[in-house]
């Protein structure tokens, strides 16, 4: 089957990319190949549902620009498609005095990124926003919200298909052969030919990128599992909206936090532990080949050497509910171990280079045959329409 463009991956970024391409060039024949039986099965369908504001990201970076523009596009899309969402606002709280300079730096960064209304608040104001939260300093971010991203992704899929886009489910890509002016893509079910491949394969984006280029890839996806607890119904009053800690500026995770969910309930977490399988949502799920590949990657070895103490703490919280509860108590002292019941888990596709750098920004790389989205972790869901727009601009240059 011959197509102009084939997108590999039916997560929220792949769907948004397809949607943007069809909006600008509806005559192009575009298909999405998804290895699962539905869209948004992995990162998209297992995240915390937060609409991120752009607070954390370096001004001018792809994350900052795409998050902020994507935020506005997402809100508009939800309004037009009658998708439930809520702009709840959030507090970011320093629980130790030594965290205050980092908190102030976050405030400055948010203001540089155009977050009007984001401000330092007094401890009395903190109690007004979150009566059970404790800290030594805090900021309030009014732009943050909540939504169900699986519902959003399903709406993207519906709109993508309505102007003629096609989605093929249960089509795991096995091999890509680059021809003179096209690529042949072999899946478990059939073979496709296209002029351009767009790789939005998330947890397997490095594998797909290696299929479409001869040069050895200098980054590898390292899977980090984030595990959540849910707060018992009768104790949900402890959290009004969203409560975040001050993150470690050297580690690309935000720390355990509290999130009220669009579909109901309150989640606490996640931690961040190495997953022993790229789609390993439970500690018991192990893929020895994938784990060995991770452990052998020079970049991961450098990350492990640098962050071993942080990693051990995260792993300890993974196995100890008491330790997890103690981390949550820093923000809400009244939380008890008995308040927590097992929640879900997600796996973050974190790109890591050979030198041990955990890529902080979105990473999009091109070659003659493909556009590879190699690093699109949080806030990719919030930024999805903007990332899709960025990729579609690269596509349109080729097809003009």
Secondary structure as the mmCIF struct_conf table of DSSP 4:
data_model
#
loop_
_struct_conf.conf_type_id
_struct_conf.id
_struct_conf.beg_label_comp_id
_struct_conf.beg_label_asym_id
_struct_conf.beg_label_seq_id
_struct_conf.end_label_comp_id
_struct_conf.end_label_asym_id
_struct_conf.end_label_seq_id
STRN STRN1 UNK A 2 UNK A 8
BEND BEND1 UNK A 11 UNK A 11
HELX_RH_AL_P HELX_RH_AL_P1 UNK A 12 UNK A 24
TURN_TY1_P TURN_TY1_P1 UNK A 26 UNK A 27
BEND BEND2 UNK A 28 UNK A 28
STRN STRN2 UNK A 30 UNK A 33
BEND BEND3 UNK A 35 UNK A 40
BEND BEND4 UNK A 42 UNK A 42
TURN_TY1_P TURN_TY1_P2 UNK A 43 UNK A 43
HELX_RH_3T_P HELX_RH_3T_P1 UNK A 44 UNK A 46
BEND BEND5 UNK A 47 UNK A 47
STRN STRN3 UNK A 50 UNK A 51
BEND BEND6 UNK A 54 UNK A 54
BEND BEND7 UNK A 56 UNK A 57
HELX_LH_PP_P HELX_LH_PP_P1 UNK A 58 UNK A 58
TURN_TY1_P TURN_TY1_P3 UNK A 59 UNK A 60
BEND BEND8 UNK A 61 UNK A 61
HELX_RH_AL_P HELX_RH_AL_P2 UNK A 62 UNK A 81
TURN_TY1_P TURN_TY1_P4 UNK A 82 UNK A 82
STRN STRN4 UNK A 85 UNK A 86
STRN STRN5 UNK A 90 UNK A 94
BEND BEND9 UNK A 95 UNK A 96
HELX_RH_3T_P HELX_RH_3T_P2 UNK A 97 UNK A 99
HELX_RH_AL_P HELX_RH_AL_P3 UNK A 100 UNK A 112
TURN_TY1_P TURN_TY1_P5 UNK A 113 UNK A 114
TURN_TY1_P TURN_TY1_P6 UNK A 116 UNK A 117
STRN STRN6 UNK A 119 UNK A 121
HELX_RH_AL_P HELX_RH_AL_P4 UNK A 123 UNK A 129
TURN_TY1_P TURN_TY1_P7 UNK A 131 UNK A 132
BEND BEND10 UNK A 136 UNK A 136
STRN STRN7 UNK A 137 UNK A 141
TURN_TY1_P TURN_TY1_P8 UNK A 142 UNK A 143
STRN STRN8 UNK A 145 UNK A 147
HELX_RH_AL_P HELX_RH_AL_P5 UNK A 149 UNK A 162
TURN_TY1_P TURN_TY1_P9 UNK A 163 UNK A 164
STRN STRN9 UNK A 166 UNK A 168
BEND BEND11 UNK A 169 UNK A 170
STRN STRN10 UNK A 173 UNK A 178
BEND BEND12 UNK A 180 UNK A 181
STRN STRN11 UNK A 183 UNK A 187
BEND BEND13 UNK A 188 UNK A 189
STRN STRN12 UNK A 191 UNK A 199
HELX_RH_3T_P HELX_RH_3T_P3 UNK A 202 UNK A 204
HELX_RH_AL_P HELX_RH_AL_P6 UNK A 205 UNK A 211
TURN_TY1_P TURN_TY1_P10 UNK A 212 UNK A 212
BEND BEND14 UNK A 214 UNK A 215
HELX_LH_PP_P HELX_LH_PP_P2 UNK A 216 UNK A 217
BEND BEND15 UNK A 218 UNK A 218
STRN STRN13 UNK A 219 UNK A 231
HELX_RH_3T_P HELX_RH_3T_P4 UNK A 233 UNK A 238
BEND BEND16 UNK A 240 UNK A 241
STRN STRN14 UNK A 242 UNK A 245
HELX_LH_PP_P HELX_LH_PP_P3 UNK A 246 UNK A 248
TURN_TY1_P TURN_TY1_P11 UNK A 249 UNK A 250
BEND BEND17 UNK A 251 UNK A 253
BEND BEND18 UNK A 256 UNK A 256
STRN STRN15 UNK A 257 UNK A 260
TURN_TY1_P TURN_TY1_P12 UNK A 262 UNK A 263
BEND BEND19 UNK A 264 UNK A 265
STRN STRN16 UNK A 266 UNK A 269
STRN STRN17 UNK A 273 UNK A 274
BEND BEND20 UNK A 276 UNK A 277
TURN_TY1_P TURN_TY1_P13 UNK A 278 UNK A 279
BEND BEND21 UNK A 282 UNK A 282
TURN_TY1_P TURN_TY1_P14 UNK A 283 UNK A 284
HELX_RH_AL_P HELX_RH_AL_P7 UNK A 288 UNK A 296
HELX_RH_AL_P HELX_RH_AL_P8 UNK A 298 UNK A 306
BEND BEND22 UNK A 307 UNK A 307
HELX_RH_AL_P HELX_RH_AL_P9 UNK A 308 UNK A 319
HELX_RH_AL_P HELX_RH_AL_P10 UNK A 321 UNK A 329
TURN_TY1_P TURN_TY1_P15 UNK A 330 UNK A 331
TURN_TY1_P TURN_TY1_P16 UNK A 333 UNK A 334
HELX_RH_3T_P HELX_RH_3T_P5 UNK A 337 UNK A 339
STRN STRN18 UNK A 340 UNK A 353
TURN_TY1_P TURN_TY1_P17 UNK A 354 UNK A 355
BEND BEND23 UNK A 356 UNK A 356
STRN STRN19 UNK A 358 UNK A 358
BEND BEND24 UNK A 361 UNK A 361
STRN STRN20 UNK A 363 UNK A 366
BEND BEND25 UNK A 368 UNK A 369
STRN STRN21 UNK A 370 UNK A 375
TURN_TY1_P TURN_TY1_P18 UNK A 378 UNK A 379
HELX_RH_AL_P HELX_RH_AL_P11 UNK A 380 UNK A 399
#
